[in-house]
Amino acid sequence: MPSVPSSSAGRSAPPAGVATTVEEVGEFGVIARVVAALPQPAATTLLGPGDDCAVLAAPDGRVVTSVDVLVDGVHFRSDWATGEQIGRRAALAAMSDVAAMGAVPTALLVGLAAPGTTDAGLLQQIGAGLSAAAAEVGADVVGGDVTSAPVLMISVTVIGTLGGVAPVLRSGAGVGDVVALTGRIGWAAAGLAVLTRGFRSPAAAVGAYRVPEPPLAQGPVAAVTGATAMIDVSDGLLADLGHIADASGVAIDLRSRALTVPARLLEVGSALGKDPMTWLLTGGDDHPLAATFPDTASVPEGWTVIGRVSAGAGVTVDGATYEGDAGWDHFRSGR
């Protein structure tokens, strides 16, 4: 990947003699710096950071949980984003999985691994970004771990509550259901294409790659209004709808005309010689939600019907097999 100027260039220099790297600060120094910035716990957090474990309330009697692992150079680049942006991205990506089950995020556990030469301030900023994103939906960062590694890595375990509703699985789509989508799509893929070329504009596309805007509140809404299956679109719309099709034993056909390419992405596509529809169909990292519903009447406001479920297998576009990669696969794809 081409290099771009480091986003750390704008940080204020620490006073002379003050420890600045992870090696100098030490494991517990890093933890202390990150924890010091955390807000007061929400009602569901009975005991936060500082002990061997956190203690959480589970008023629903059930806990929804998932884990995301992000690696510098694979899921993000620390020279393309600030620490706070990286932290927000990590938290939002993890919480989107909980939303896709129809649940509300309540707590995050974070593992940070980094080379000893890493700026300790960067990890502190990552912690601040994680905490800020969690707080926006009423969740807490309740604990975690810090260790050394050859490359910067972030592991986020997210915990959520279903609030009395049944979880929405990938396996519930039925023949005759409609497929709907909510949230921004294609923007992050366009931003990645721009950054890979060595540019940092347009800001809207680059910003979408740095920090997603998953529609977290729409997951529980869809669950209440009758979603039969749902998924977080992290690796590409076709690839992730393929998971629903496989789990449900059905076929899904998308209508390309239902996916509107924003004017800004048309401009970016023209400048880079790319078909922007490819970004909408196969690009990841925006984390919109895709779901199936029994009929159009049950599709909530803010969702767009983009296809239909039928008997068969696989995902098609306008009735035809899509030519090319359907999305991102960490062990098969290359950037």
C-alpha positions in Angstrom: 0.0 0.0 0.0 1.3 3.5 -0.7 2.2 5.5 2.3 0.6 8.8 3.3 1.6 11.4 5.8 1.1 10.2 9.4 -2.0 11.6 11.1 0.2 11.9 14.3 2.0 14.9 12.8 -0.5 17.2 14.4 -0.2 15.9 18.0 1.3 18.2 20.6 4.8 17.1 21.7 5.0 15.9 25.3 7.2 17.9 27.8 10.9 17.0 27.8 11.6 13.9 29.9 8.1 12.6 29.9 7.7 8.9 28.9 6.1 8.7 25.5 6.4 5.1 24.2 4.7 2.0 25.5 8.1 0.6 26.7 8.7 3.8 28.7 5.2 4.0 30.2 4.9 0.3 30.9 1.8 -2.0 30.7 0.2 -0.7 33.9 1.0 2.9 33.0 -0.8 2.5 29.6 -3.8 0.9 31.4 -3.9 3.7 33.9 -3.9 6.3 31.2 -6.7 4.6 29.2 -8.9 3.9 32.3 -8.5 7.4 33.6 -10.4 8.8 30.6 -13.4 6.4 30.9 -16.7 8.0 31.9 -18.9 6.9 34.8 -20.5 3.5 34.3 -24.0 3.0 33.0 -26.7 1.3 35.0 -25.8 -2.1 33.6 -22.2 -1.9 34.8 -22.1 -3.0 38.4 -18.3 -3.0 38.5 -16.0 -1.5 35.9 -12.3 -1.6 35.3 -9.8 -2.1 38.1 -10.5 -5.6 39.4 -9.9 -9.1 37.9 -13.3 -9.0 36.2 -16.1 -6.6 35.5 -19.5 -7.3 36.8 -22.5 -6.6 34.6 -26.2 -6.7 35.1 -28.3 -8.9 32.8 -31.9 -7.7 33.3 -33.1 -9.7 30.3 -31.6 -12.9 31.6 -29.7 -13.4 28.3 -26.4 -11.9 27.1 -25.6 -11.3 23.4 -21.8 -11.3 22.7 -19.4 -11.1 19.9 -15.7 -10.3 19.3 -13.9 -8.4 16.5 -10.1 -8.4 16.0 -8.6 -5.5 14.0 -5.0 -5.4 12.8 -3.0 -2.4 11.7 -2.4 -2.8 7.9 -5.4 -5.1 7.4 -8.5 -3.4 9.0 -7.1 0.1 9.4 -3.8 1.9 8.9 -2.4 4.0 11.8 -0.9 6.4 9.3 -4.3 7.0 7.7 -6.3 7.8 10.9 -5.9 9.3 14.3 -6.0 7.1 17.4 -9.4 8.3 18.3 -10.7 7.4 14.8 -9.2 4.0 15.1 -10.8 3.4 18.4 -14.2 4.6 17.2 -14.0 2.4 14.2 -13.1 -0.6 16.4 -16.0 0.0 18.7 -18.6 0.7 16.1 -17.7 -2.3 14.0 -18.0 -4.6 17.0 -21.3 -3.1 18.2 -22.8 -3.5 14.7 -22.8 -7.3 15.1 -24.8 -6.9 18.3 -27.3 -4.6 16.5 -27.6 -7.2 13.7 -29.0 -9.7 16.3 -31.7 -7.1 17.3 -29.8 -6.3 20.5 -28.5 -3.1 22.2 -24.8 -2.9 23.1 -24.2 -2.5 26.9 -20.5 -3.1 27.4 -17.1 -3.6 25.7 -14.0 -5.5 26.7 -10.9 -4.3 24.9 -7.5 -6.0 24.2 -4.7 -3.9 22.9 -1.4 -5.2 21.6 1.3 -3.0 20.2 5.1 -2.9 19.6 7.1 -1.3 22.5 8.0 1.6 20.4 4.4 2.7 19.9 3.5 6.1 21.1 1.7 5.7 24.4 -0.5 8.7 23.5 -1.8 6.7 20.4 -3.1 4.0 22.7 -4.6 6.5 25.0 -6.4 8.1 22.0 -7.6 4.7 20.8 -9.1 4.1 24.3 -10.8 7.5 24.2 -12.3 6.7 20.8 -13.6 3.3 22.0 -15.1 4.9 25.1 -16.7 7.8 23.2 -18.4 5.5 20.6 -19.6 3.2 23.3 -21.0 6.0 25.4 -23.0 7.4 22.5 -25.2 4.3 22.7 -25.2 4.0 26.5 -22.5 1.3 26.7 -19.3 1.2 28.8 -15.7 0.0 28.2 -15.6 -2.2 31.3 -12.2 -3.8 31.1 -9.5 -5.5 28.9 -5.8 -6.2 28.6 -2.6 -4.8 27.2 0.3 -6.7 25.8 3.2 -6.5 23.4 3.1 -7.6 19.8 4.9 -7.0 16.5 2.0 -5.0 15.1 -0.8 -2.9 16.6 -3.9 -5.0 17.2 -7.2 -4.3 18.8 -9.7 -6.9 20.1 -13.1 -5.8 21.0 -15.6 -8.1 22.8 -19.0 -6.5 22.8 -21.9 -7.5 25.1 -25.5 -6.6 24.5 -29.1 -7.1 25.7 -32.1 -8.3 23.7 -34.5 -6.4 25.9 -37.1 -9.2 25.9 -37.2 -9.8 22.2 -36.1 -12.9 20.3 -32.7 -12.7 18.6 -32.8 -12.2 14.8 -30.7 -15.0 13.2 -29.3 -15.4 9.8 -31.3 -18.6 9.3 -34.8 -17.1 9.4 -35.4 -15.9 5.8 -38.3 -17.5 4.0 -39.4 -17.7 0.4 -41.4 -14.6 -0.4 -39.7 -12.4 2.1 -38.3 -9.0 0.9 -34.7 -7.9 1.5 -34.1 -4.4 2.9 -31.1 -2.3 3.7 -30.4 0.5 6.1 -27.3 2.7 6.5 -24.5 4.0 4.4 -23.0 1.7 1.8 -20.2 2.0 -0.8 -18.6 5.0 0.9 -15.9 3.2 2.9 -14.8 1.2 -0.2 -14.6 4.4 -2.2 -12.5 5.9 0.6 -10.2 2.9 0.7 -9.7 3.3 -3.1 -8.9 6.9 -2.7 -6.4 6.4 0.2 -4.7 3.5 -1.7 -4.0 5.8 -4.6 -2.2 8.2 -2.1 -5.0 10.8 -2.0 -6.9 12.1 1.1 -9.9 13.6 -0.6 -12.9 13.8 -1.0 -13.2 14.0 2.7 -16.6 12.4 2.9 -15.3 9.2 1.3 -12.1 9.1 3.3 -13.9 9.9 6.5 -16.3 7.0 5.8 -13.4 4.6 5.6 -11.8 5.9 8.8 -15.0 5.9 10.9 -18.1 4.0 9.9 -21.7 5.1 10.8 -23.5 1.8 11.4 -27.3 2.3 12.1 -27.1 0.6 15.5 -30.5 1.7 16.6 -32.2 0.1 13.6 -31.3 -3.4 14.6 -33.7 -3.5 17.6 -36.3 -1.7 15.5 -36.1 -4.3 12.8 -36.4 -7.1 15.5 -39.6 -5.5 16.9 -41.2 -5.0 13.5 -40.7 -8.6 12.4 -37.3 -9.0 10.7 -36.9 -12.7 9.8 -33.2 -12.6 9.3 -30.5 -9.9 9.7 -26.8 -9.3 9.2 -24.1 -6.7 9.6 -22.7 -5.9 6.2 -19.0 -5.8 6.9 -17.4 -7.7 4.1 -19.7 -6.7 1.1 -23.4 -6.8 0.5 -23.4 -9.8 -1.8 -21.0 -11.8 0.4 -23.0 -11.1 3.6 -26.4 -11.7 2.0 -24.9 -14.9 0.9 -24.5 -15.9 4.5 -28.2 -15.3 5.0 -29.0 -17.3 1.9 -26.8 -20.2 3.0 -28.1 -20.3 6.6 -31.7 -20.0 5.5 -31.5 -22.4 2.6 -32.9 -19.9 0.1 -32.0 -17.7 -2.8 -31.8 -13.9 -2.8 -32.0 -11.7 -5.8 -31.0 -8.0 -5.6 -32.4 -5.3 -7.8 -29.5 -3.0 -8.8 -31.9 -0.1 -9.6 -32.9 -0.1 -5.9 -29.3 0.8 -4.9 -28.7 4.5 -5.6 -25.1 5.5 -6.3 -24.5 8.9 -4.6 -23.3 11.7 -6.9 -20.1 12.0 -4.9 -19.2 8.3 -5.5 -20.0 8.7 -9.2 -17.4 11.5 -9.3 -14.8 9.4 -7.4 -15.5 6.4 -9.6 -15.0 8.6 -12.7 -11.7 10.0 -11.4 -10.3 6.5 -10.5 -11.7 4.6 -13.5 -13.9 2.4 -11.3 -17.6 1.5 -11.5 -19.0 2.8 -8.2 -21.8 0.2 -8.2 -19.1 -2.3 -7.4 -18.4 -0.5 -4.2 -22.1 -0.8 -3.2 -22.3 -4.4 -4.1 -19.0 -5.7 -2.8 -17.4 -3.1 -0.6 -17.2 -3.5 3.1 -16.4 -1.4 6.2 -19.6 0.8 6.2 -21.5 -1.7 8.4 -25.0 -1.1 7.3 -27.7 -3.6 8.2 -29.4 -5.9 5.8 -32.5 -7.9 6.8 -35.4 -9.9 5.4 -39.0 -9.1 6.3 -42.3 -11.0 5.5 -43.6 -8.2 3.3 -43.0 -4.5 2.4 -45.6 -3.5 5.0 -43.4 -4.7 7.8 -40.2 -2.9 6.6 -39.5 -0.1 9.1 -39.0 3.6 8.1 -35.4 4.2 7.2 -35.0 0.9 5.4 -35.0 0.4 1.6 -36.3 -2.7 -0.1 -33.5 -4.0 -2.4 -34.5 -7.5 -3.3 -36.6 -10.6 -2.7 -36.1 -14.1 -1.3 -37.1 -17.1 -3.4 -36.5 -20.9 -3.5 -33.1 -22.0 -4.5 -29.6 -21.1 -3.4 -27.1 -18.2 -3.6 -27.3 -14.5 -4.4 -27.9 -13.0 -7.8 -28.1 -9.4 -9.1 -31.1 -8.7 -11.5 -31.5 -12.4 -11.9 -28.0 -13.1 -13.0 -24.8 -14.4 -11.3 -22.5 -11.6 -10.3 -19.2 -11.7 -12.1 -16.3 -11.0 -9.8 -15.5 -11.2 -6.1 -18.7 -10.9 -3.9 -16.8 -9.2 -1.1 -13.8 -9.4 1.3 -12.3 -12.7 2.5 -9.3 -12.3 4.8 -7.7 -15.6 3.5 -8.5 -15.2 -0.2 -8.8 -11.5 -1.0 -5.9 -9.2 -1.6 -5.7 -5.4 -1.5 
